[in-house]
Amino acid sequence: MKNIYLLCLWLFVLSACTLQRSNAPTLQRSPSLQILTVAELRAARVTLLEQRVTVQGLVTSTEEAWSTLQSGGAGMLLPRSEEMIIAQEILVTGRVAEVEGQLALLELEEVLIEQAQGVMPEPVPLTLSPEQESLYVRVGPATLDAQGMLRLADGRTLALRAPDSEVARRLTPNVRLDAIQGVLRRAPQGWLLVPPLARDVTVAPPFLTLCEIQGTGEHSPHKGALVETVGIVTADWRAHEAAGFFLQAPGCDEEPRSSDALFVAAEGTTGDDLTGAQVRLRGRVEEFYRRTQITLDAGTLLVEAQGLPLPAAVALADDISYESLEGMLVRLEEGVAVGPTTRYGEFALLPSALAPGSSHLMRVGGTLDSLLLIGIGGQIAPAEVAVGARVSGVQGPLDFTFGAFKIQPTLKPIVEPAPPPLSFDTPPVAPDEWSVATLNTENLFDSEDDTGRADEESTLSPEALAIKIEKLASTIAGPLGFPTVLALQEVENIGVLRQLTAHPRLVGRYEPLLLEGNDGRGIDQALLVERGRITLLESALANGCSPLAAPGGSDSSSCPAGERLLFERPPLVAHLRLDDRFSFYLINNHFKSKRGGEQETQPRRVAQAHYVAALVTQLRQSGAEVIVLGDLNDGEESQTVATLTEGAGLANLWLTLPADARYSYIFMGASQVLDHILVTPALAEQVRTFSPLHVNADYPHSLHDDPTTLLRSSDHDPLRVVFRLP
């Protein structure tokens, strides 16, 4: 011990150092003190064997019995000491020895800490040469075999010791390792790699085929897992809104219920078109609104081959499960359009063998499982399609978005247009008749952005407003045949309503009525009543309070605590007199939409129906006849409508038509009823005709901006009923 005390005294005099077992300040070395690096000691190991020397270095591992010290690009063994921690820079004096052929320093005197926490050296590539003994090295990729040996890419093996129990748990047989860093030690049967820290072992994600990722059900059994997979890119849309590509591995299993493809979300990646390339990638498995996909991990996309032929497209058969083909290239030889091209460039198609004779797929009783949307995910421009068009040669990956399967075409389909519409002119009613109509105008807004209203996205340019008014006026004068009373929904204010009535085809004919409600966007119900025939006796908005939570309703100080207004768009109630012959009440409605979920929003629509039913019952007690109409946002067989028919004794005029003729709206290819005219029994006996006028729902959204046609003035079709005079 005498030598170590003399050393400390020498250092103390020259640099005011303090001998500590931990947390010591950096030592200032004496120029006359000979301190070796491990590399210098290793170079002179034969000469210095059994000599006592002082060595400086960084602690690179600490095991039960041994630690390792490294400096100058070489390593050596030290007996384990409690003072030593990983990445600690130390000075240590001891006897040079060899332990099972490995350079070591034994019989240590006091350990001087130069720096309590340094930085681990950069690991050097593994060569398994004797010079790398006790050195911090790196290797990868590799696989752990069934015997727990690390098998390198070139076939060589070495033993591996886990740094802790958690890593040991992950090191299962056949696990793949991306990279391993550790100290190389000699072992009885060869070499041993000792990673000092858990972060030195990087376990590769499991390799799964695309079939294994998809599984046989609706959702992936590996949801949330980080995986590696390989396949051929069948459509690369990274440069488009889809921001990803479809990957397919034909025949990756024998299970017909599992797809061999999926979508890879790769937002932010760029590069040449990968279509036809075989790629290997890593990413996390997700269910994106029920679409099974992989979200690409940045930097893991590896192109293994290019210019490969694409898998053959699977022909869609009548009895095939679309789920088993999700993401795969498919082909539909021929189909019938049952939904027009939307504002998003998609249209709905039904295989010809399943298409109904009317070219409409009814939401009630229809074969919705066979419905396909045709999208525009890539470079193919959207086809402008109306209901009834025949479409052939549709080919592309089978996607799943917004609750529906969708072919994303990679080839331009062939479209045979639907037959042109017949004349929509309807003659005015006969002298002994009168008519009532209803139409949701789909955002009849003016050109001013109103402060305090969320109408920014609905405000029309002067040009768009002129087209909108032209189309609506043409619809009122043509297909609707100048109804005696017209109920409108989604009208912003009385000003834009007056612009409509001032159109040359309507000027002087109608008296407008609109009362402002409490909708956040500012839309209201309105009436146009024919001058000379209809007298407005009184009008009011009807609203109540409800304990129902959102969605729907609005806050109001007039409601008790814990309740909200039942209607955001309160019913417009008008007491009208016809030809000075008789009076009746008309209730114009716009019930809660299905936005937010059909099941989630239905309780409010039913509550609104109960409120209106109670109002009708009250009016009927005084002997009044009542018409309830408008956009009820529910079907003819819904609980909402049943509440009005059964609770208030109203007749549902839709039930006078065949089931395949009942629609006023088409959503994702499903023809359905949202708009209604319900009447009291006495008025029902006076009905001569009731019909929807299909001038909107069947036609592509692009016609919305076409001033040369009245088609597609709205996304809803108007309804018209003609009564005989009492």
Summary of the structure (lengths in Angstrom):
residues: 726
radius of gyration: 39.6
end to end distance: 124.6
largest distance: 129.1
contacts: 2419
relative contact order: 0.07
helix: 17%
strand: 36%
